[in-house]
């Protein structure tokens, strides 16, 4: 069985700490924009057709970078992302189709 989201969060956070990224307080806005920048890189990789698992600078690689940055931030801020995802998925079950919007 693979790792849980909680285990990935802790591993990403610990790795980031070991690389010196948590020596000082982190700016939440900056961390969020780094996550967004990884998504931008994913768009560019997809546009170029750079696809493939276990290869650098591919669409899949940039999505992994996005998750790593998100997990790192949640680990550093003490956010139980796994618990929040479970809560949100259950909440969303009660919502109407497209949450009542056209799209």
Secondary structure, DSSP 8 states (H G I E B T S, - for coil): ----HHHHHHHHHHHHHHTTTTSS---HHHHHHHHHHHHHHHHHHHHHT---TT-TTSHHHHHHHHHHHHHHHHHHHT--HHHHHHHHHHHHHTS-GGGGS--
